[in-house]
Amino acid sequence: MSFTISDLRQQPAFFDAVADRIWRAWRKERGFPADYIAGRLRENMTPSPIPFALVAHRDETFIGTASVIAADLEERPQYSPWVGAVWVDPKYRMQEIGSALVERAVEAVFALHFRRVYLCAERERRRFYARQGWVPIEEDVGERKLTVFVKNAGS
Ligand SMILES: CC(C)(COP(=O)(O)OP(=O)(O)OC[C@H]1O[C@@H](n2cnc3c(N)ncnc32)[C@H](O)[C@@H]1OP(=O)(O)O)[C@@H](O)C(=O)NCCC(=O)NCCS
């Protein structure tokens, strides 16, 4: 399926869809109000290089998103930046859109001259990221027992 990946700053019409998916996927059940994510996501709309969000879309239709943020796991403040909030709407999954979003986020980080980028994920996502060349460096971090992955520029 053909799709485009854009920086959300260039496609602000998708702002509400991105905020909605992030809230539903990771914040709603933890009791955060719906407008919490909108507030955080507004930081991605400023000209500073990080944070930023990517959106996968086909014309006006939202398909998926991924973000690059300075800090993700509060237990690991020494690592930065991170790829996070990777989401593809269920009906578009299994078509390599998720991996394309992650790859584009990584390319953008390395274009900003960072030499490393991090990501944390639950155990069941291990194969998804390992297949894309992410290397697990820590297991069972924090309450959610996440795996921390790294990707090095030029590897
Ligand atoms: C994780 C997620 C982003 C993946 O999105 P996606 O667009 O389905 O990703 P891809 O298509 O690139 O890869 C997904 C799987 O489909 C498989 N796949 C892709 N194209 C395929 C095809 N044509 N035929 C068969 N399998 C295929 C991939 O091998 C991959 O398998 P794996 O996970 O076992 O490695 C999506 O499932 C999602 O939004 N999940 C909920 C949120 C989430 O868990 N995010 C990650 C947080 S760390």
The ligand as a Tripos MOL2 file, in Angstrom:
@<TRIPOS>MOLECULE
LIG
   48    50     1     0     0
SMALL
NO_CHARGES

@<TRIPOS>ATOM
      1 C1          4.0520   -2.6670   16.6530 C.3       1 LIG1
      2 C2          3.3420   -2.0410   15.4710 C.3       1 LIG1
      3 C3          3.6950   -0.5460   15.4000 C.3       1 LIG1
      4 C4          3.8340   -2.7160   14.1860 C.3       1 LIG1
      5 O1          3.2440   -2.0560   13.0710 O.3       1 LIG1
      6 P1          3.1670   -2.7830   11.6490 P.3       1 LIG1
      7 O2          2.8870   -1.7400   10.6420 O.co2     1 LIG1
      8 O3          2.2730   -3.9520   11.7310 O.co2     1 LIG1
      9 O4          4.6790   -3.2530   11.5280 O.3       1 LIG1
     10 P2          5.3440   -4.1310   10.3820 P.3       1 LIG1
     11 O5          4.3500   -4.4840    9.3260 O.co2     1 LIG1
     12 O6          6.5580   -3.3940    9.9820 O.co2     1 LIG1
     13 O7          5.7780   -5.4200   11.1700 O.3       1 LIG1
     14 C5          4.8510   -6.1500   11.9570 C.3       1 LIG1
     15 C6          4.9720   -7.6220   11.7230 C.3       1 LIG1
     16 O8          4.3820   -7.8860   10.4810 O.3       1 LIG1
     17 C7          5.2250   -8.7260    9.7300 C.3       1 LIG1
     18 N1          4.9600   -8.4240    8.3300 N.ar      1 LIG1
     19 C8          5.0900   -7.2380    7.7240 C.ar      1 LIG1
     20 N2          4.7360   -7.3560    6.4370 N.ar      1 LIG1
     21 C9          4.3430   -8.6470    6.2610 C.ar      1 LIG1
     22 C10         3.8440   -9.3770    5.1650 C.ar      1 LIG1
     23 N3          3.6870   -8.8150    3.9720 N.pl3     1 LIG1
     24 N4          3.5270  -10.6670    5.3550 N.ar      1 LIG1
     25 C11         3.6730  -11.2500    6.5460 C.ar      1 LIG1
     26 N5          4.1500  -10.6170    7.6320 N.ar      1 LIG1
     27 C12         4.4730   -9.3360    7.4720 C.ar      1 LIG1
     28 C13         6.5890   -8.3540   10.1630 C.3       1 LIG1
     29 O9          7.5130   -9.4030    9.9500 O.3       1 LIG1
     30 C14         6.3870   -8.1030   11.6320 C.3       1 LIG1
     31 O10         6.4790   -9.2970   12.3930 O.3       1 LIG1
     32 P3          7.2170   -9.2860   13.8180 P.3       1 LIG1
     33 O11         6.5200   -8.2490   14.6840 O.co2     1 LIG1
     34 O12         7.0380  -10.6490   14.3070 O.co2     1 LIG1
     35 O13         8.6300   -8.8910   13.5330 O.co2     1 LIG1
     36 C15         1.7990   -2.2280   15.5400 C.3       1 LIG1
     37 O14         1.5170   -3.6030   15.7230 O.3       1 LIG1
     38 C16         1.1500   -1.4380   16.6580 C.2       1 LIG1
     39 O15         0.7950   -0.2690   16.4830 O.2       1 LIG1
     40 N6          0.9880   -2.0690   17.8440 N.am      1 LIG1
     41 C17         0.3860   -1.4170   19.0090 C.3       1 LIG1
     42 C18         1.3460   -0.3900   19.5980 C.3       1 LIG1
     43 C19         2.6910   -0.9770   19.9490 C.2       1 LIG1
     44 O16         2.8070   -2.0600   20.5100 O.2       1 LIG1
     45 N7          3.7550   -0.2150   19.6240 N.am      1 LIG1
     46 C20         5.1240   -0.5880   19.9040 C.3       1 LIG1
     47 C21         5.4750   -0.0570   21.2390 C.3       1 LIG1
     48 S1          7.1550   -0.4860   21.6480 S.3       1 LIG1
@<TRIPOS>BOND
     1     1     2 1
     2     2     3 1
     3     2     4 1
     4     2    36 1
     5     4     5 1
     6     5     6 1
     7     6     7 2
     8     6     8 1
     9     6     9 1
    10     9    10 1
    11    10    11 2
    12    10    12 1
    13    10    13 1
    14    13    14 1
    15    14    15 1
    16    15    16 1
    17    15    30 1
    18    16    17 1
    19    17    18 1
    20    17    28 1
    21    18    19 ar
    22    18    27 ar
    23    19    20 ar
    24    20    21 ar
    25    21    22 ar
    26    21    27 ar
    27    22    23 1
    28    22    24 ar
    29    24    25 ar
    30    25    26 ar
    31    26    27 ar
    32    28    29 1
    33    28    30 1
    34    30    31 1
    35    31    32 1
    36    32    33 2
    37    32    34 1
    38    32    35 1
    39    36    37 1
    40    36    38 1
    41    38    39 2
    42    38    40 1
    43    40    41 1
    44    41    42 1
    45    42    43 1
    46    43    44 2
    47    43    45 1
    48    45    46 1
    49    46    47 1
    50    47    48 1
@<TRIPOS>SUBSTRUCTURE
     1 LIG1         1 GROUP 0 **** ****
